[in-house]
């Protein structure tokens, strides 16, 4: 029940974030920076539960749904902005989330590192 409630609430928050009107006129870099900031904050707040989800077979599908949604939202926001916004964006977003899971979110500077990772792979200046 905890995993289901967490997944449902996380999905709602992520989808609301992705529907913000400001994204329509935002640059690709601003979208990536906003997405990264959200992913880092999500990781900081929910790291203990997310860490459990990665090792609990009962939560595998829920964990996969959350990480897939995060990548899809980034892809959807970038799709009309850059030509490389295909399946690569979803893969890059999932890779970025995997990097975030391994960083010390309290002491590293994950925003800058993940922004550089995503922008360099997508060719965003």
C-alpha positions in Angstrom: 0.0 0.0 0.0 2.9 2.4 0.8 4.5 1.8 -2.6 1.1 2.3 -4.4 0.3 5.5 -2.6 3.8 6.8 -3.1 3.7 6.0 -6.9 0.2 7.6 -7.2 1.2 10.8 -5.4 4.6 11.0 -7.3 2.9 10.5 -10.6 0.4 13.3 -9.8 3.1 15.7 -8.8 5.3 14.9 -11.8 2.5 15.3 -14.3 1.4 18.6 -12.8 5.0 19.8 -13.0 5.2 18.8 -16.6 2.0 20.7 -17.5 3.2 24.0 -16.2 2.4 26.7 -18.8 5.9 28.2 -18.4 7.4 25.2 -20.2 5.8 26.2 -23.5 8.1 29.2 -23.9 11.1 27.9 -22.0 14.4 27.2 -23.6 15.7 23.6 -23.7 18.3 24.5 -21.2 15.7 26.0 -18.8 13.6 22.8 -19.2 16.6 20.6 -18.4 17.6 22.7 -15.5 14.1 22.7 -14.1 13.8 18.9 -14.6 17.2 18.3 -12.9 16.3 20.5 -10.0 13.0 18.6 -9.6 14.8 15.2 -9.8 17.4 16.2 -7.3 14.7 17.5 -4.8 12.7 14.3 -5.4 15.8 12.3 -4.6 16.6 14.2 -1.5 13.1 14.0 -0.1 12.3 10.4 -1.0 15.7 8.7 -1.1 15.0 6.2 1.7 11.8 4.9 0.1 13.2 5.0 -3.4 16.3 3.0 -2.2 13.9 0.4 -0.8 12.0 0.2 -4.0 15.1 -0.5 -6.0 15.8 -3.7 -4.0 12.3 -4.9 -3.2 10.9 -7.2 -6.0 7.4 -6.2 -4.9 8.1 -2.6 -5.8 10.0 -3.1 -9.0 7.1 -2.1 -11.3 6.3 1.0 -9.2 9.9 2.1 -9.3 10.0 1.5 -13.0 6.8 3.5 -13.5 8.2 6.5 -11.7 11.5 6.6 -13.5 9.8 6.0 -16.9 7.4 8.8 -16.3 10.2 11.2 -15.4 11.9 10.5 -18.7 8.7 10.7 -20.7 8.0 14.1 -19.2 11.4 15.5 -20.1 11.0 14.0 -23.6 7.6 15.5 -24.1 8.8 19.0 -23.0 11.8 18.9 -25.3 10.2 17.3 -28.3 9.1 20.5 -30.0 12.3 22.3 -29.0 15.2 20.1 -30.2 15.5 17.5 -32.9 17.2 14.9 -30.6 14.2 14.6 -28.4 13.3 11.1 -29.2 13.8 7.9 -27.3 17.3 9.1 -26.4 15.9 11.7 -24.0 14.1 9.1 -22.0 17.2 6.9 -21.9 19.3 9.9 -20.8 16.8 10.9 -18.2 16.8 7.4 -16.7 20.6 7.4 -16.8 20.6 10.8 -15.0 18.3 9.4 -12.3 20.6 6.4 -11.9 23.5 8.8 -11.4 21.5 10.8 -8.8 20.8 7.6 -6.9 24.5 7.2 -6.4 25.5 10.7 -5.5 25.5 12.2 -2.0 22.7 14.7 -2.7 23.6 16.7 0.4 27.2 17.3 -0.4 27.8 16.9 -4.1 26.6 19.4 -6.6 24.2 17.1 -8.5 22.3 19.9 -10.3 25.4 21.0 -12.2 26.7 17.5 -12.9 23.4 16.2 -14.2 22.6 19.3 -16.3 26.0 18.9 -18.0 25.4 15.2 -18.6 21.9 15.8 -20.2 22.9 18.9 -22.2 26.1 17.3 -23.5 24.3 14.2 -24.7 21.5 16.2 -26.3 23.7 18.9 -27.8 22.1 21.7 -25.9 24.2 24.8 -25.5 
